[in-house]
Amino acid sequence: MASKTRQQIFDARGRVLLERRGLPQARGSALANDAYHFLRTTSWTVILLLFAGAFIGSNIVFAVILWLGHADVTNGHGFLDYFWFSVQTLATIGYGYLAPNDTFSNVIVTVESFFGIALTALVTGVFFARFSTTSARVLFSQTAIIADYEGQRTLMFRMANERSTAIVEATVHVYISRDEHLSDGERVRRISPIFFMSWTTYHTIDATSPLWGKSAADLKADGTNIIITFTGIDDRLASTVHTRYAYNEQDIRWDHRFADVLKTDSETGKRYLDFEPFHDTEALG
């Protein structure tokens, strides 16, 4: 019977792929208990749908209240008119055609106006927070390499800044995540740091390295992941940017080298970076 393919723990962007079970929080309760984190981290599609739903739903609720309460609204003759009146109130439009004409309708307008101010403040704050959050645009090579470098076995991967701005005090952290079997047979997932160096993508595999003595078969058997975190300061925004990437065992090529990306223009003689072969490798002769 063929063995099942081992599921990877991390994807290429370093995000955990494991399904989360047994937690008491579904999406709805997560929004209620940790709304700020949810609104900051969910997708733009979810954000837009969520706020559009809140806007339309709120207007329906206020329209129902006006309709059931028989509110006196000038030129209002049915539920749909109450809905349009609610939209104009919540959005502070006020064309003048639909207007409150009794105490009950004015009370609802007062409550809805306050609700509209709060909703506008919430939407504005979330949008500003999401747009003001800086992020790095770092290009990682699609494969990592383990090969001899200056006479020593070395792990290598390549990075490049996709923006024209500089990133100062750039720092790279690399970690190994893999399965280990204890003496009693228990299997545990260990995460070990490899190195902590500024803008360096070489790690010598010596006796102190978690990769020491490991072969390609060992990395596959252990379900090894190599996780890279990158942190730096954008020199124009003066703010910290960060990103992460992960190499799974099938992304590592043994005894290869990266294709050269630093080239010289034959006509002008200027040096330039050619990103077209950025992910390319070639076997060592």
Secondary structure, DSSP 4 states (H G I P E B T S, - for coil): -PPPPPPPSB-TTS-B-PPP-S-S--HHHHHHHSHHHHHHHS-HHHHHHHHHHHHHHHHHHHHHHHHHTT--EET--SHHHHHHHHHHHHTT---SSSEE-SHHHHHHHHHHHHHHHHHHHHHHHHHHHHHH-----EEEPS-EEEEEETTEEEEE--EEE-SSS-EEEEEEEEEEEEEEE-TTS-EEEEEEEEEEETT--EEE-STTSTTTT--HHHHHHHT-EEEEEEEEEETTTTEEEEEEEEEEGGGEEESEEEPP-EEE-TTT--EEE--TTTT-EEE--
